[in-house]
Amino acid sequence: MANPKIAIIVSSTRPTRFADIPTAWIKAQAEVRGDIEVEIVDLRDHKLPFFAEVASNAWAPSQDPAAVAWQKKVGEFDGYIFVVAEYNRSITGELKNALDQAYVEWAKKPMGAIAYGSMGGANALGHLQNIGVELQMVPTRNNVRIGGGDFFKVHPGFGGSGNLADIEGSIGPSAKAMFDDVIWWAKATKAARG
């Protein structure tokens, strides 16, 4: 069986976002493994309208060409790793809208995350996992959380280094466990879908 193809979905679109730093780090961690194929899918590159379809594409085909293109893109993957910014104790509006624009394509595939914020993105990650369950995804038990002192140590906006290698001792084991989960579930769900 070929290595699972996993999208790393960047959920923040702000010009001053921190997301590029954990995105680059998690991609590099994946590439070292050799048992996973990853591609960055940046919501900045997908100009999605606010969800305005008659229903989810589980019930009716989407009409907006941007939504259809998004569905095709996310449908290419065997699973997902979300780079999750916590905004006011939840996920970004862009991510919620992107999740709502598809259904069939997300279903029966695993999802892991690297979440960040002063509290490690805990609330955003919890909301994302609840949404994922509704979309019939398989949330992994293990995820990466960057919070507290680690977050401020590496966030350039707070005088941090901008280098996740500085906290790799804290987050490296979580990343390995998350990848192990995502890969196992990607293979299992791909076989079951086949």
N, C-alpha and C positions, 0 to 999 in steps of 0.2 A: 504494500500500500504506500502510495506517495505521501510525503510529508504534508500535514494539514496546512491549508492556506488560511492565515488569520489576518484580519484587518486590525490595525491599530488606529482607532477612531479618536481624533483630536476634537474635544468637545467645546473648547473655548475659542472664540473668534476675535476677541479684543486685540487691538494693535499692541497693547502692552502685556499680553498674556505671558504667564510663566510656563504654559503647556509645552512649549518647544523643548525645554530642558528635560522634563521627564519623558517626553516622546522620544527624543534622541537616545536617552539612556536605555529605555525599555526595548527599543529597536535593536540597539547594540547587544543587549543581553540575549535577545532572541537569536540574533545572527551567529553568536558564538556557539550555540547549542548544536546546530546541525540537524535537528529533528523537527523543524518548523519553518515554514515560509511565511514571511510577514510583509505587509504593504501598509504604508501610512495612508489613511483616508482622512483628510483634513476638511472639517465642515466649512472652512473658508472657501474651499474650491467648489462647493455645492450650494448654489444660491437657491435655497428652497423657499417656496412661498409658505405663509402660515397655512397649516392644514385646513383645507376647505372642501375636501371631497364629500360626496354624499355618504360615504361610510369607509371604513378600513378596507384595504384591498383584499382582506379575507372574505369580504361580502360583495364587493363591487369593484371592477377595474378602475384604477385611478385615471383621471382625465388630464391632469396637468403634466406636460412633458418633463418638467424638472423632477416631479415626483416619480414618474416612470423611470427616468434615467437613474435616480437614486436607488430605486428598487433593484434595477439591473446591477448596479455597482455592488450593493451590499449582498446581493444574491450570489456573487462570485466566490464568497468565502465560506469556510467550514466552521468559523467561529470568530470571536471578537474580543479584543482587549480595548477597553475604553480608558482614555486619559481624562480623568474626571476632576474638574475644578469644582470646588464647593462655593456657590454663590448664595448667600443668605440662607444657609442650611439646606440647600438642595442643589440639583444639577442645573446647568445653564439652560436658558430658554431655547437656545439653538439645538441643544442635544435632545430635549423633550420633543421639539418639533420634528427633528430628524427621525427619532424613534417612531413617532406617530405616522410618518409618511410611508411606512412599510409595515407589514405584518407577516405575510407568507414567507418572506425572505429571511426573517429573523428566527422563525420557529424551528425548534428542535436542534438548536446549535448552542454551544457553550459561550459564556461571556465571563471574562475576568476584567480586572481593572487595576490601574494605578491611580489612586486618588490623593488629592493634596488640599491642604488648607490648615489653618491654625489648629484644628482638631482632627487633622489627618483625613479630611474629607469624609468622615464617618457618616454624617447625615446624608450627604449626596450619594454616597455609595449605597446606603440602605434604600434610598428612593430609587436609584437605578436598578438595584436587584429586584425590588417589588415590580417595577415596570417590566423588567425582563421576564419575570414569572408570568405576567399577564400576556406577554408576547410569545410565550411558550419557549423561551430560552432557558438554558441550564446555567444558573449563576454558580460560579465556583466558590468553594468554601474559602480558599486562600486568595488573597489579593494583596497589593502593595499599598501601604498608606504612609504618606509623608506629612507629618504633623509636628506640632510643638517646636522644641528646640531645633530638630532636624530641618523643619520647614524654613525657619528663620535663618538657619546657618547657610542654606543654599539659595534662598530667594534673593536675587539681585536687588529687587525693589526695597528690601529691608536691610541692605548692606551685606547680603550673603554672597557666597563665592560663585554661584551659578554652576557648580560642578557637583553632580550627584555622587561622584567617586568619594567625596568627603563624608558621605553618610552610607556608603555601600555596606558597611558592616551591619547597619541597622536594617536596610531594606533588601539587601542581596538574597538572604534566605527566603524572604517572602516572595520575591520575584521567581526564584527557582520553584517554589511550591505552587505558585499560581500557574506558571508555564506547564508544570507537570500535570496539573488539573485540566487546564485548557486542552492540552494535547490529548490526554486520555479521553476526555469527553468528546473532542472533535472526531477522533477515530471511531469511538463507539456510536455516536449519533450519525456519522456519515454512513457507517455500515448499516445501521438500522433504517436510515432514510432510503438506502439503495435497495 
